[in-house]
Amino acid sequence: MRLRTAAVVLFLGVSGIFNVTLAQNNRVRANQSVSVPKSSEELPADTGLKAHTHLLVLTPGFGKANGQAAPAQVGPPFPGYAYETPASLACLYHLVGGEGRACNPNVVTQNPTGGSRVIAIVDAYDDPNAASDLANFSAQFGLPPANFTVVYENGVAPPLDPTGSWELEESTDIEMAHAMAPGAQIVLVEANSASNLDLYTSELIAGILVSESGGGEVSNSWGGLEFPEETELDSVFTFPGVVYLASTGDGPGTEYPSVSPNVVAVGGTSTNRNPFTGDFLYEGAWTLTGGGPSFFEPRPKYQNIIGYVAGPSRAVPDVALDSNPITGVWVLDSNTEDGQPGGWFIVGGTSVAVQVMGGIINAAGHFHNSSAEELRQMYDHIFDFDAFNDITRDNCGPYGGFLAGQGYDFCTGLGSNHGYDGK
């Protein structure tokens, strides 16, 4: 069994946690274990036939939160932890001002603004609480109410995922996209199952919808191991006026559809924070991010400038953003997840990164006619520090053999986001 993940989650439960100091919280989290939802298991027989959620559940040693404290009414639901909020991400990625760039989640409050047209998000199965969770998430963090719509692949609500993990994925996706582009219409396109047939049918529906609505983005937080026939699916990501995005996964190597030349491939970084204050220290490569040269996709023209790294193959990621669950993001999902009651989660992984990047591209307002145009713009800004934060520390990949360095690398691509230039 091989596991590929694009979101890692720390479940805090609905009962809350003590509002204690950051250092105390760090001590209480000393023992942690990782459980793998069934929907994240990738069997060899699934390759080319079925995609997977990219979720791991990190269970802290203290289990569900102690103290039965009620969540705070605004801001981080449980203060005193250094997990990311819409405002701290906006600070980290220079979407708003940030004095000293400490970007402490318990201090900063200025959320991103902007966004227009449509961001469509494709996921499998039904999330019956998507609208209410998104509304409550927005209220928690002071975001405007979302313009939110759900579209079904077959015109009727799909079945529920028995594990609940796809519901958690959907909550993560729509909440992060809305957080970064609160003015955009968020459309959740629910496939009838996690089969490639259903997901790519829903991808076509999403592309048509966005194209006919005047343009925007289609963002995907799922994938599977590469397979020889994958190039036949590349045309799915070519509706005019649509920029497609896909997460690269949370494990060494490459996945489809992120390696398609017709999508923006988003990998993961680690935003390292002071364990006693929560202040931002530096952003480095994340060891679990997906990346590298594709097995089957040739290098597209927009990557000729990095041919010295990519060789003859499509290289991923193109960009990378915070994905480390240690400094993951707050997500509200009230559905049952793997038999456990929902509530506030801390979610990391490249599923977070891709939705954050999709929202940033939308809010940048350039609305390129295709992913290739978007990517040409990005690669034209290589070494432009007003467009990307060049990540030069830490490693990823098989045996940790890919190193972050100046310019393009297989861990972080062009780097993480810096403002709205070059998008």
C-alpha positions as a Markdown table, in Angstrom:
| # | Residue | x | y | z |
|---|---|---|---|---|
| 1 | Met | 0.0 | 0.0 | 0.0 |
| 2 | Arg | 1.4 | 3.4 | -1.0 |
| 3 | Leu | 0.0 | 6.6 | 0.6 |
| 4 | Arg | 0.0 | 9.9 | -1.1 |
| 5 | Thr | -1.3 | 12.9 | 0.7 |
| 6 | Ala | -2.0 | 16.6 | -0.1 |
| 7 | Ala | -3.5 | 17.5 | 3.2 |
| 8 | Val | -2.4 | 16.7 | 6.8 |
| 9 | Val | -4.8 | 17.4 | 9.6 |
| 10 | Leu | -4.6 | 17.8 | 13.4 |
| 11 | Phe | -8.1 | 17.1 | 14.8 |
| 12 | Leu | -8.9 | 19.2 | 17.9 |
| 13 | Gly | -12.6 | 18.2 | 18.3 |
| 14 | Val | -15.6 | 20.2 | 19.1 |
| 15 | Ser | -15.1 | 20.6 | 22.9 |
| 16 | Gly | -12.2 | 23.1 | 22.6 |
| 17 | Ile | -8.9 | 23.6 | 24.4 |
| 18 | Phe | -7.6 | 25.6 | 27.3 |
| 19 | Asn | -6.6 | 29.1 | 26.4 |
| 20 | Val | -3.1 | 28.7 | 27.7 |
| 21 | Thr | 0.3 | 30.0 | 26.6 |
| 22 | Leu | 1.9 | 28.9 | 23.5 |
| 23 | Ala | 4.7 | 27.2 | 25.4 |
| 24 | Gln | 2.3 | 25.3 | 27.6 |
| 25 | Asn | 0.4 | 24.1 | 24.4 |
| 26 | Asn | 3.6 | 22.9 | 22.9 |
| 27 | Arg | 4.4 | 20.8 | 26.0 |
| 28 | Val | 0.9 | 19.2 | 26.0 |
| 29 | Arg | 1.3 | 18.2 | 22.3 |
| 30 | Ala | 4.4 | 16.2 | 23.0 |
| 31 | Asn | 3.0 | 12.9 | 21.9 |
| 32 | Gln | 1.4 | 12.6 | 18.5 |
| 33 | Ser | 0.5 | 9.8 | 16.1 |
| 34 | Val | -0.7 | 9.8 | 12.5 |
| 35 | Ser | -3.7 | 7.9 | 11.2 |
| 36 | Val | -4.5 | 7.5 | 7.6 |
| 37 | Pro | -8.1 | 7.8 | 6.4 |
| 38 | Lys | -9.2 | 5.0 | 4.1 |
| 39 | Ser | -9.9 | 7.5 | 1.4 |
| 40 | Ser | -6.2 | 8.4 | 1.3 |
| 41 | Glu | -5.0 | 4.9 | 0.7 |
| 42 | Glu | -3.6 | 4.4 | -2.7 |
| 43 | Leu | -3.5 | 0.8 | -3.9 |
| 44 | Pro | -1.6 | -0.3 | -7.0 |
| 45 | Ala | -4.8 | -1.3 | -8.7 |
| 46 | Asp | -6.1 | 2.3 | -8.3 |
| 47 | Thr | -3.5 | 3.8 | -10.6 |
| 48 | Gly | -5.1 | 5.6 | -13.5 |
| 49 | Leu | -8.6 | 4.6 | -12.3 |
| 50 | Lys | -9.2 | 6.4 | -9.0 |
| 51 | Ala | -8.0 | 9.5 | -7.2 |
| 52 | His | -7.6 | 10.0 | -3.5 |
| 53 | Thr | -8.1 | 12.5 | -0.8 |
| 54 | His | -4.8 | 13.8 | 0.5 |
| 55 | Leu | -5.5 | 13.7 | 4.2 |
| 56 | Leu | -3.6 | 12.4 | 7.2 |
| 57 | Val | -5.0 | 12.9 | 10.7 |
| 58 | Leu | -2.5 | 13.9 | 13.3 |
| 59 | Thr | -3.8 | 12.8 | 16.7 |
| 60 | Pro | -2.2 | 14.7 | 19.6 |
| 61 | Gly | -1.2 | 12.8 | 22.7 |
| 62 | Phe | -3.8 | 14.6 | 24.8 |
| 63 | Gly | -6.6 | 13.3 | 22.4 |
| 64 | Lys | -9.6 | 15.6 | 22.3 |
| 65 | Ala | -9.1 | 18.9 | 23.9 |
| 66 | Asn | -9.1 | 19.1 | 27.6 |
| 67 | Gly | -11.1 | 21.5 | 29.6 |
| 68 | Gln | -14.3 | 21.6 | 27.6 |
| 69 | Ala | -13.6 | 25.3 | 26.8 |
| 70 | Ala | -15.9 | 26.9 | 24.2 |
| 71 | Pro | -14.3 | 28.3 | 21.1 |
| 72 | Ala | -13.5 | 32.0 | 21.0 |
| 73 | Gln | -16.1 | 34.1 | 19.2 |
| 74 | Val | -13.7 | 35.7 | 16.7 |
| 75 | Gly | -10.2 | 35.0 | 15.5 |
| 76 | Pro | -8.4 | 31.8 | 16.2 |
| 77 | Pro | -11.0 | 29.5 | 17.7 |
| 78 | Phe | -8.6 | 28.5 | 20.4 |
| 79 | Pro | -6.0 | 31.2 | 21.0 |
| 80 | Gly | -2.5 | 30.4 | 22.1 |
| 81 | Tyr | -1.5 | 28.2 | 19.2 |
| 82 | Ala | 0.6 | 29.2 | 16.3 |
| 83 | Tyr | -1.6 | 27.8 | 13.6 |
| 84 | Glu | -2.4 | 29.9 | 10.5 |
| 85 | Thr | -5.4 | 32.1 | 10.0 |
| 86 | Pro | -6.5 | 34.0 | 6.9 |
| 87 | Ala | -4.9 | 37.1 | 8.3 |
| 88 | Ser | -1.5 | 35.4 | 9.1 |
| 89 | Leu | -1.4 | 33.8 | 5.6 |
| 90 | Ala | -2.1 | 37.2 | 4.1 |
| 91 | Cys | 0.7 | 38.7 | 6.1 |
| 92 | Leu | 3.2 | 35.9 | 5.3 |
| 93 | Tyr | 2.5 | 36.2 | 1.5 |
| 94 | His | 2.5 | 40.0 | 1.4 |
| 95 | Leu | -1.1 | 40.4 | 0.5 |
| 96 | Val | -1.5 | 43.0 | 3.3 |
| 97 | Gly | 0.8 | 45.0 | 5.5 |
| 98 | Gly | 2.7 | 43.2 | 8.3 |
| 99 | Glu | 4.8 | 45.1 | 10.7 |
| 100 | Gly | 8.1 | 43.3 | 11.2 |
| 101 | Arg | 6.7 | 40.3 | 9.3 |
| 102 | Ala | 6.2 | 38.4 | 12.5 |
| 103 | Cys | 2.8 | 37.5 | 11.1 |
| 104 | Asn | 1.8 | 36.0 | 14.5 |
| 105 | Pro | -1.7 | 34.3 | 14.1 |
| 106 | Asn | -2.7 | 35.5 | 17.5 |
| 107 | Val | -1.9 | 39.1 | 16.7 |
| 108 | Val | -2.5 | 39.9 | 13.0 |
| 109 | Thr | -6.1 | 40.6 | 12.0 |
| 110 | Gln | -6.0 | 42.1 | 8.5 |
| 111 | Asn | -7.6 | 39.6 | 6.0 |
| 112 | Pro | -7.1 | 39.5 | 2.3 |
| 113 | Thr | -9.5 | 41.5 | 0.1 |
| 114 | Gly | -10.4 | 41.3 | -3.5 |
| 115 | Gly | -11.4 | 38.5 | -5.8 |
| 116 | Ser | -14.0 | 38.4 | -8.5 |
| 117 | Arg | -15.5 | 36.0 | -11.1 |
| 118 | Val | -15.5 | 32.3 | -10.3 |
| 119 | Ile | -13.3 | 29.8 | -8.5 |
| 120 | Ala | -14.6 | 26.3 | -9.1 |
| 121 | Ile | -13.4 | 23.4 | -6.9 |
| 122 | Val | -13.8 | 19.8 | -7.9 |
| 123 | Asp | -14.2 | 17.1 | -5.2 |
| 124 | Ala | -15.9 | 13.7 | -4.8 |
| 125 | Tyr | -19.0 | 12.9 | -2.8 |
| 126 | Asp | -21.4 | 15.3 | -1.0 |
| 127 | Asp | -20.6 | 17.6 | 1.8 |
| 128 | Pro | -24.0 | 18.3 | 3.2 |
| 129 | Asn | -22.7 | 20.9 | 5.7 |
| 130 | Ala | -20.5 | 22.8 | 3.2 |
| 131 | Ala | -22.5 | 26.0 | 3.1 |
| 132 | Ser | -23.1 | 26.3 | 6.9 |
| 133 | Asp | -19.5 | 25.4 | 7.7 |
| 134 | Leu | -18.2 | 28.0 | 5.2 |
| 135 | Ala | -20.6 | 30.7 | 6.7 |
| 136 | Asn | -19.4 | 29.9 | 10.3 |
| 137 | Phe | -15.8 | 29.9 | 9.2 |
| 138 | Ser | -16.2 | 33.3 | 7.6 |
| 139 | Ala | -17.9 | 34.7 | 10.7 |
| 140 | Gln | -15.1 | 33.3 | 12.9 |
| 141 | Phe | -12.4 | 35.1 | 11.1 |
| 142 | Gly | -14.2 | 38.3 | 10.1 |
| 143 | Leu | -14.5 | 37.4 | 6.4 |
| 144 | Pro | -17.5 | 38.6 | 4.3 |
| 145 | Pro | -20.2 | 36.1 | 3.6 |
| 146 | Ala | -19.3 | 33.8 | 0.7 |
| 147 | Asn | -21.1 | 33.8 | -2.6 |
| 148 | Phe | -21.2 | 30.0 | -2.6 |
| 149 | Thr | -22.9 | 27.5 | -4.9 |
| 150 | Val | -22.8 | 23.7 | -5.1 |
| 151 | Val | -23.1 | 21.9 | -8.5 |
| 152 | Tyr | -23.6 | 18.1 | -8.8 |
| 153 | Glu | -22.1 | 16.0 | -11.5 |
| 154 | Asn | -25.4 | 14.1 | -12.2 |
| 155 | Gly | -27.8 | 16.9 | -11.2 |
| 156 | Val | -28.5 | 15.3 | -7.8 |
| 157 | Ala | -26.5 | 15.2 | -4.6 |
| 158 | Pro | -23.8 | 12.4 | -4.7 |
| 159 | Pro | -23.7 | 9.9 | -1.8 |
| 160 | Leu | -21.7 | 10.6 | 1.3 |
| 161 | Asp | -18.2 | 9.3 | 1.6 |
| 162 | Pro | -18.5 | 6.6 | 4.3 |
| 163 | Thr | -15.2 | 7.8 | 5.9 |
| 164 | Gly | -16.1 | 11.5 | 5.9 |
| 165 | Ser | -12.7 | 12.4 | 4.7 |
| 166 | Trp | -13.8 | 13.8 | 1.4 |
| 167 | Glu | -16.1 | 16.1 | 3.4 |
| 168 | Leu | -13.1 | 17.4 | 5.3 |
| 169 | Glu | -11.3 | 17.9 | 2.0 |
| 170 | Glu | -14.2 | 19.9 | 0.7 |
| 171 | Ser | -14.4 | 22.1 | 3.8 |
| 172 | Thr | -10.6 | 22.8 | 3.6 |
| 173 | Asp | -10.9 | 23.7 | -0.1 |
| 174 | Ile | -13.8 | 26.1 | -0.1 |
| 175 | Glu | -12.7 | 27.8 | 3.1 |
| 176 | Met | -9.1 | 28.5 | 2.0 |
| 177 | Ala | -10.2 | 29.7 | -1.5 |
| 178 | His | -12.8 | 32.1 | 0.1 |
| 179 | Ala | -10.3 | 33.3 | 2.6 |
| 180 | Met | -7.8 | 34.4 | -0.1 |
| 181 | Ala | -10.4 | 35.7 | -2.6 |
| 182 | Pro | -13.5 | 36.7 | -0.5 |
| 183 | Gly | -15.0 | 38.6 | -3.5 |
| 184 | Ala | -15.0 | 35.6 | -5.8 |
| 185 | Gln | -17.9 | 33.2 | -6.3 |
| 186 | Ile | -17.0 | 29.8 | -5.0 |
| 187 | Val | -18.5 | 26.9 | -6.8 |
| 188 | Leu | -18.1 | 23.4 | -5.4 |
| 189 | Val | -18.5 | 20.8 | -8.1 |
| 190 | Glu | -19.2 | 17.4 | -6.5 |
| 191 | Ala | -18.4 | 14.3 | -8.4 |
| 192 | Asn | -20.5 | 11.2 | -7.8 |
| 193 | Ser | -17.4 | 9.2 | -6.7 |
| 194 | Ala | -13.6 | 9.3 | -6.5 |
| 195 | Ser | -13.2 | 7.4 | -9.8 |
| 196 | Asn | -11.3 | 9.2 | -12.5 |
| 197 | Leu | -14.3 | 8.9 | -14.7 |
| 198 | Asp | -16.5 | 10.9 | -12.3 |
| 199 | Leu | -13.8 | 13.3 | -11.2 |
| 200 | Tyr | -12.7 | 14.2 | -14.8 |
| 201 | Thr | -16.4 | 14.5 | -15.9 |
| 202 | Ser | -16.8 | 17.0 | -13.1 |
| 203 | Glu | -13.6 | 18.7 | -14.2 |
| 204 | Leu | -15.2 | 19.3 | -17.6 |
| 205 | Ile | -18.4 | 20.6 | -15.9 |
| 206 | Ala | -16.3 | 23.0 | -13.8 |
| 207 | Gly | -14.3 | 24.2 | -16.8 |
| 208 | Ile | -17.4 | 24.9 | -18.9 |
| 209 | Leu | -19.0 | 26.7 | -16.0 |
| 210 | Val | -16.1 | 29.0 | -15.3 |
| 211 | Ser | -15.5 | 29.6 | -19.0 |
| 212 | Glu | -19.1 | 30.5 | -19.7 |
| 213 | Ser | -19.1 | 32.7 | -16.5 |
| 214 | Gly | -16.4 | 35.0 | -17.9 |
| 215 | Gly | -13.3 | 33.2 | -16.6 |
| 216 | Gly | -11.6 | 32.3 | -13.4 |
| 217 | Glu | -9.9 | 29.3 | -11.9 |
| 218 | Val | -10.6 | 25.6 | -11.4 |
| 219 | Ser | -8.7 | 24.2 | -8.4 |
| 220 | Asn | -8.0 | 20.6 | -7.5 |
| 221 | Ser | -6.6 | 19.1 | -4.3 |
| 222 | Trp | -6.5 | 15.4 | -5.3 |
| 223 | Gly | -4.5 | 13.2 | -7.6 |
| 224 | Gly | -2.9 | 9.8 | -8.0 |
| 225 | Leu | 0.3 | 8.2 | -9.2 |
| 226 | Glu | 1.3 | 8.9 | -12.8 |
| 227 | Phe | 0.3 | 6.5 | -15.5 |
| 228 | Pro | 1.2 | 6.2 | -19.3 |
| 229 | Glu | -2.2 | 7.3 | -20.6 |
| 230 | Glu | -2.3 | 10.5 | -18.5 |
| 231 | Thr | -1.4 | 12.7 | -21.5 |
| 232 | Glu | -4.7 | 11.8 | -23.1 |
| 233 | Leu | -6.4 | 13.7 | -20.3 |
| 234 | Asp | -4.4 | 16.9 | -20.7 |
| 235 | Ser | -7.0 | 18.4 | -23.0 |
| 236 | Val | -9.5 | 18.4 | -20.1 |
| 237 | Phe | -7.7 | 21.4 | -18.7 |
| 238 | Thr | -8.0 | 23.7 | -21.7 |
| 239 | Phe | -11.3 | 25.6 | -21.6 |
| 240 | Pro | -10.7 | 29.2 | -22.7 |
| 241 | Gly | -10.5 | 31.8 | -19.9 |
| 242 | Val | -9.8 | 29.1 | -17.3 |
| 243 | Val | -6.6 | 28.7 | -15.2 |
| 244 | Tyr | -6.4 | 25.3 | -13.7 |
| 245 | Leu | -4.4 | 24.4 | -10.5 |
| 246 | Ala | -3.6 | 21.0 | -8.9 |
| 247 | Ser | -1.7 | 20.1 | -5.7 |
| 248 | Thr | 1.5 | 18.0 | -6.1 |
| 249 | Gly | 0.8 | 15.7 | -3.1 |
| 250 | Asp | 2.5 | 15.1 | 0.2 |
| 251 | Gly | 5.1 | 12.5 | -0.6 |
| 252 | Pro | 8.3 | 12.1 | -2.7 |
| 253 | Gly | 7.6 | 11.9 | -6.4 |
| 254 | Thr | 5.0 | 13.1 | -8.9 |
| 255 | Glu | 1.3 | 12.8 | -9.3 |
| 256 | Tyr | -1.3 | 13.5 | -12.0 |
| 257 | Pro | -2.9 | 15.9 | -12.7 |
| 258 | Ser | -0.3 | 18.2 | -11.2 |
| 259 | Val | 2.2 | 17.2 | -13.8 |
| 260 | Ser | -0.1 | 18.2 | -16.7 |
| 261 | Pro | 1.4 | 21.1 | -18.6 |
| 262 | Asn | -2.1 | 22.7 | -18.5 |
| 263 | Val | -2.2 | 23.2 | -14.8 |
| 264 | Val | -0.4 | 25.3 | -12.2 |
| 265 | Ala | 1.3 | 22.7 | -9.9 |
| 266 | Val | 1.4 | 23.9 | -6.3 |
| 267 | Gly | 3.7 | 22.2 | -3.8 |
| 268 | Gly | 4.4 | 22.7 | -0.1 |
| 269 | Thr | 6.7 | 24.7 | 2.1 |
| 270 | Ser | 7.2 | 24.8 | 5.8 |
| 271 | Thr | 6.6 | 28.1 | 7.6 |
| 272 | Asn | 8.8 | 27.8 | 10.7 |
| 273 | Arg | 7.7 | 29.6 | 13.8 |
| 274 | Asn | 9.2 | 30.4 | 17.2 |
| 275 | Pro | 7.8 | 27.8 | 19.6 |
| 276 | Phe | 7.6 | 30.2 | 22.5 |
| 277 | Thr | 6.1 | 33.3 | 20.8 |
| 278 | Gly | 4.5 | 32.1 | 17.5 |
| 279 | Asp | 6.4 | 34.7 | 15.5 |
| 280 | Phe | 7.5 | 33.7 | 12.0 |
| 281 | Leu | 11.1 | 32.7 | 11.6 |
| 282 | Tyr | 11.6 | 31.6 | 8.0 |
| 283 | Glu | 10.0 | 29.6 | 5.2 |
| 284 | Gly | 11.8 | 26.5 | 4.0 |
| 285 | Ala | 11.2 | 23.4 | 1.9 |
| 286 | Trp | 8.8 | 20.9 | 3.3 |
| 287 | Thr | 10.2 | 17.4 | 3.4 |
| 288 | Leu | 6.9 | 15.7 | 2.4 |
| 289 | Thr | 6.0 | 17.8 | -0.6 |
| 290 | Gly | 5.5 | 16.2 | -4.0 |
| 291 | Gly | 7.9 | 17.3 | -6.8 |
| 292 | Gly | 10.3 | 16.3 | -9.5 |
| 293 | Pro | 10.3 | 15.5 | -13.2 |
| 294 | Ser | 7.3 | 13.9 | -14.8 |
| 295 | Phe | 7.6 | 10.3 | -16.0 |
| 296 | Phe | 5.5 | 10.9 | -19.1 |
| 297 | Glu | 4.9 | 14.7 | -19.7 |
| 298 | Pro | 7.5 | 16.5 | -21.8 |
| 299 | Arg | 8.8 | 19.9 | -20.8 |
| 300 | Pro | 6.5 | 22.7 | -21.9 |
| 301 | Lys | 7.9 | 25.8 | -23.6 |
| 302 | Tyr | 7.3 | 28.0 | -20.5 |
| 303 | Gln | 9.8 | 25.9 | -18.6 |
| 304 | Asn | 12.6 | 26.2 | -21.2 |
| 305 | Ile | 14.1 | 28.8 | -18.9 |
| 306 | Ile | 14.6 | 26.1 | -16.2 |
| 307 | Gly | 15.7 | 23.4 | -18.6 |
| 308 | Tyr | 19.0 | 23.1 | -16.7 |
| 309 | Val | 17.0 | 21.7 | -13.8 |
| 310 | Ala | 14.0 | 20.1 | -15.5 |
| 311 | Gly | 15.8 | 18.3 | -18.4 |
| 312 | Pro | 13.4 | 17.1 | -21.0 |
| 313 | Ser | 10.4 | 16.6 | -18.6 |
| 314 | Arg | 7.7 | 18.7 | -17.2 |
| 315 | Ala | 8.9 | 19.7 | -13.7 |
| 316 | Val | 6.8 | 20.3 | -10.7 |
| 317 | Pro | 6.0 | 22.2 | -8.6 |
| 318 | Asp | 5.6 | 25.6 | -10.2 |
| 319 | Val | 5.2 | 27.4 | -6.9 |
| 320 | Ala | 4.8 | 26.2 | -3.2 |
| 321 | Leu | 3.1 | 27.5 | -0.1 |
| 322 | Asp | 2.7 | 26.6 | 3.5 |
| 323 | Ser | 1.8 | 22.9 | 3.9 |
| 324 | Asn | 3.5 | 21.7 | 7.0 |
| 325 | Pro | 0.8 | 20.5 | 9.5 |
| 326 | Ile | 2.9 | 21.8 | 12.4 |
| 327 | Thr | 1.9 | 25.3 | 11.2 |
| 328 | Gly | -1.3 | 24.3 | 9.5 |
| 329 | Val | -4.5 | 26.3 | 9.0 |
| 330 | Trp | -7.7 | 26.4 | 11.0 |
| 331 | Val | -10.6 | 24.6 | 9.2 |
| 332 | Leu | -14.1 | 24.1 | 10.3 |
| 333 | Asp | -15.8 | 20.8 | 9.3 |
| 334 | Ser | -18.9 | 19.7 | 11.3 |
| 335 | Asn | -19.3 | 16.4 | 9.4 |
| 336 | Thr | -18.4 | 13.1 | 10.9 |
| 337 | Glu | -14.8 | 12.3 | 10.0 |
| 338 | Asp | -13.8 | 8.6 | 10.1 |
| 339 | Gly | -16.4 | 7.9 | 12.7 |
| 340 | Gln | -15.4 | 10.9 | 14.9 |
| 341 | Pro | -17.5 | 14.1 | 15.4 |
| 342 | Gly | -16.4 | 17.1 | 13.4 |
| 343 | Gly | -15.3 | 20.5 | 14.7 |
| 344 | Trp | -12.3 | 22.6 | 14.3 |
| 345 | Phe | -9.3 | 21.0 | 12.6 |
| 346 | Ile | -5.7 | 22.1 | 11.9 |
| 347 | Val | -5.1 | 21.2 | 8.3 |
| 348 | Gly | -1.8 | 21.2 | 6.3 |
| 349 | Gly | -0.6 | 19.7 | 3.1 |
| 350 | Thr | -0.6 | 20.8 | -0.5 |
| 351 | Ser | -4.3 | 20.8 | -0.6 |
| 352 | Val | -4.2 | 23.9 | 1.6 |
| 353 | Ala | -1.4 | 25.4 | -0.6 |
| 354 | Val | -3.3 | 24.9 | -3.9 |
| 355 | Gln | -6.5 | 26.6 | -2.7 |
| 356 | Val | -4.5 | 29.5 | -1.1 |
| 357 | Met | -2.7 | 30.0 | -4.4 |
| 358 | Gly | -5.9 | 29.7 | -6.5 |
| 359 | Gly | -7.4 | 32.5 | -4.4 |
| 360 | Ile | -4.3 | 34.6 | -4.8 |
| 361 | Ile | -4.3 | 34.2 | -8.6 |
| 362 | Asn | -8.0 | 35.1 | -8.6 |
| 363 | Ala | -7.5 | 38.2 | -6.4 |
| 364 | Ala | -4.6 | 39.3 | -8.6 |
| 365 | Gly | -7.2 | 40.0 | -11.2 |
| 366 | His | -5.3 | 39.3 | -14.4 |
| 367 | Phe | -7.5 | 36.4 | -15.5 |
| 368 | His | -5.3 | 34.9 | -18.2 |
| 369 | Asn | -6.9 | 33.0 | -21.0 |
| 370 | Ser | -5.2 | 29.7 | -20.1 |
| 371 | Ser | -3.0 | 28.0 | -17.6 |
| 372 | Ala | -0.1 | 28.2 | -20.1 |
| 373 | Glu | -0.5 | 32.0 | -20.2 |
| 374 | Glu | -0.6 | 32.1 | -16.4 |
| 375 | Leu | 2.5 | 30.0 | -16.2 |
| 376 | Arg | 4.4 | 32.0 | -18.8 |
| 377 | Gln | 3.8 | 35.1 | -16.7 |
| 378 | Met | 5.1 | 33.3 | -13.6 |
| 379 | Tyr | 8.2 | 32.0 | -15.2 |
| 380 | Asp | 8.9 | 35.4 | -16.7 |
| 381 | His | 9.2 | 36.5 | -13.1 |
| 382 | Ile | 11.8 | 34.0 | -12.0 |
| 383 | Phe | 14.3 | 35.7 | -9.6 |
| 384 | Asp | 11.7 | 38.6 | -9.2 |
| 385 | Phe | 11.5 | 39.0 | -5.4 |
| 386 | Asp | 8.4 | 41.2 | -5.8 |
| 387 | Ala | 6.6 | 38.2 | -7.2 |
| 388 | Phe | 8.0 | 35.2 | -5.4 |
| 389 | Asn | 9.9 | 34.5 | -2.1 |
| 390 | Asp | 12.8 | 32.4 | -3.3 |
| 391 | Ile | 13.1 | 29.4 | -0.8 |
| 392 | Thr | 16.7 | 28.4 | -0.3 |
| 393 | Arg | 16.7 | 26.2 | 2.8 |
| 394 | Asp | 15.9 | 22.6 | 3.6 |
| 395 | Asn | 15.2 | 19.6 | 1.4 |
| 396 | Cys | 12.5 | 17.2 | 0.0 |
| 397 | Gly | 12.2 | 14.3 | -2.4 |
| 398 | Pro | 13.4 | 10.7 | -2.5 |
| 399 | Tyr | 16.0 | 10.2 | 0.3 |
| 400 | Gly | 15.8 | 14.0 | 0.9 |
| 401 | Gly | 17.9 | 14.3 | -2.2 |
| 402 | Phe | 16.2 | 17.4 | -3.7 |
| 403 | Leu | 17.6 | 20.6 | -2.1 |
| 404 | Ala | 16.0 | 24.0 | -2.0 |
| 405 | Gly | 18.2 | 26.6 | -3.7 |
| 406 | Gln | 18.4 | 29.8 | -5.6 |
| 407 | Gly | 16.0 | 30.0 | -8.5 |
| 408 | Tyr | 13.9 | 27.0 | -9.5 |
| 409 | Asp | 14.1 | 23.7 | -7.6 |
| 410 | Phe | 12.1 | 20.5 | -7.3 |
| 411 | Cys | 11.0 | 21.3 | -3.7 |
| 412 | Thr | 9.5 | 24.8 | -4.0 |
| 413 | Gly | 9.5 | 25.6 | -7.8 |
| 414 | Leu | 9.8 | 29.3 | -8.3 |
| 415 | Gly | 9.3 | 29.8 | -4.5 |
| 416 | Ser | 6.3 | 30.9 | -2.4 |
| 417 | Asn | 4.0 | 33.8 | -3.1 |
| 418 | His | 5.0 | 37.4 | -2.6 |
| 419 | Gly | 2.1 | 39.8 | -3.3 |
| 420 | Tyr | 0.1 | 39.9 | -6.5 |
| 421 | Asp | 2.8 | 40.6 | -9.1 |
| 422 | Gly | 3.6 | 37.9 | -11.7 |
| 423 | Lys | 0.3 | 36.1 | -11.2 |
